[in-house]
């Protein structure tokens, strides 16, 4: 039986198991042993498997979700998304690339979870947890931009539906007016080395700009929708490639 990436909505109910609740709502298909058959029917087998997979994937394609009061856009590649809004004379811009999503799963985390009747080794599926890193640019009317490099904390895994994935700050720096790093890179601060009070104050600062843990949860749903679309496109290209 083939398996296909799925987009589960809402994200808060993505998993019945609390262990990997915010895993981008997708799982990567396992390769059937039949795909490794080397005989005259191998191409036919691959095409049939791809078409079955594609049919399921296309049924699960979702519309781009709306995230709070942010305006969203996706590049022509379909992989890069931007979310923006204005707060007074400041612009808040969030950007992420589904191709840069990383597996933040850790099997050792399962050992740290308290005993629960719904979570056991028997029903726990060891599947990867994919989450994108993302940048948050805050640009003032003067043109000066403060950039935060962010990600999802892989160790802050929600255990109940009332909990949310946790925003983690990696680094921060000032960037040039066009949004790129200058030839002589600006000084970058590792947020893991910040004073705890300053770190907490920066999280509150971002929260006032709309970058909350709730926002991160919706961002992961957005990422899952784009990734599933790209997966469907990949299957179409694979079908075309193998059929020639």
Secondary structure in CASP SS format (residue, H / E / C, confidence):
PFRMAT SS
TARGET T0000
AUTHOR 0000-0000-0000
METHOD secondary structure of the structure
MODEL  1
X C 1.00
X C 1.00
X C 1.00
X C 1.00
X C 1.00
X C 1.00
X C 1.00
X C 1.00
X C 1.00
X C 1.00
X H 1.00
X H 1.00
X H 1.00
X C 1.00
X C 1.00
X C 1.00
X C 1.00
X H 1.00
X H 1.00
X H 1.00
X C 1.00
X C 1.00
X C 1.00
X C 1.00
X C 1.00
X C 1.00
X C 1.00
X C 1.00
X C 1.00
X C 1.00
X C 1.00
X C 1.00
X H 1.00
X H 1.00
X H 1.00
X H 1.00
X C 1.00
X C 1.00
X C 1.00
X C 1.00
X C 1.00
X H 1.00
X H 1.00
X H 1.00
X H 1.00
X H 1.00
X H 1.00
X H 1.00
X H 1.00
X H 1.00
X H 1.00
X H 1.00
X H 1.00
X H 1.00
X H 1.00
X H 1.00
X H 1.00
X H 1.00
X H 1.00
X C 1.00
X C 1.00
X C 1.00
X C 1.00
X C 1.00
X C 1.00
X C 1.00
X C 1.00
X C 1.00
X C 1.00
X C 1.00
X E 1.00
X E 1.00
X E 1.00
X E 1.00
X C 1.00
X C 1.00
X C 1.00
X C 1.00
X C 1.00
X E 1.00
X E 1.00
X E 1.00
X E 1.00
X E 1.00
X E 1.00
X E 1.00
X E 1.00
X C 1.00
X C 1.00
X E 1.00
X E 1.00
X E 1.00
X E 1.00
X E 1.00
X E 1.00
X E 1.00
X E 1.00
X H 1.00
X H 1.00
X H 1.00
X C 1.00
X E 1.00
X E 1.00
X C 1.00
X C 1.00
X C 1.00
X H 1.00
X H 1.00
X H 1.00
X H 1.00
X H 1.00
X H 1.00
X C 1.00
X C 1.00
X C 1.00
X E 1.00
X C 1.00
X C 1.00
X E 1.00
X C 1.00
X C 1.00
X C 1.00
X C 1.00
X C 1.00
X C 1.00
X C 1.00
X C 1.00
X C 1.00
X C 1.00
X E 1.00
X E 1.00
X C 1.00
X C 1.00
X E 1.00
X E 1.00
X E 1.00
X E 1.00
X E 1.00
X E 1.00
X C 1.00
X C 1.00
X C 1.00
X C 1.00
X C 1.00
X E 1.00
X E 1.00
X E 1.00
X E 1.00
X E 1.00
X E 1.00
X E 1.00
X E 1.00
X C 1.00
X C 1.00
X C 1.00
X C 1.00
X C 1.00
X C 1.00
X C 1.00
X C 1.00
X C 1.00
X C 1.00
X C 1.00
X C 1.00
X C 1.00
X C 1.00
X E 1.00
X E 1.00
X E 1.00
X E 1.00
X E 1.00
X E 1.00
X E 1.00
X E 1.00
X E 1.00
X C 1.00
X C 1.00
X C 1.00
X C 1.00
X C 1.00
X C 1.00
X C 1.00
X C 1.00
X C 1.00
X C 1.00
X C 1.00
X C 1.00
X C 1.00
X E 1.00
X E 1.00
X H 1.00
X H 1.00
X H 1.00
X C 1.00
X C 1.00
X H 1.00
X H 1.00
X H 1.00
X H 1.00
X H 1.00
X H 1.00
X H 1.00
X H 1.00
X H 1.00
X H 1.00
X H 1.00
X H 1.00
X H 1.00
X C 1.00
X C 1.00
X C 1.00
X C 1.00
X H 1.00
X H 1.00
X H 1.00
X H 1.00
X H 1.00
X H 1.00
X H 1.00
X H 1.00
X H 1.00
X H 1.00
X H 1.00
X H 1.00
X H 1.00
X H 1.00
X H 1.00
X H 1.00
X H 1.00
X H 1.00
X H 1.00
X H 1.00
X H 1.00
X H 1.00
X H 1.00
X H 1.00
X H 1.00
X H 1.00
X H 1.00
X H 1.00
X H 1.00
X H 1.00
X H 1.00
X C 1.00
END
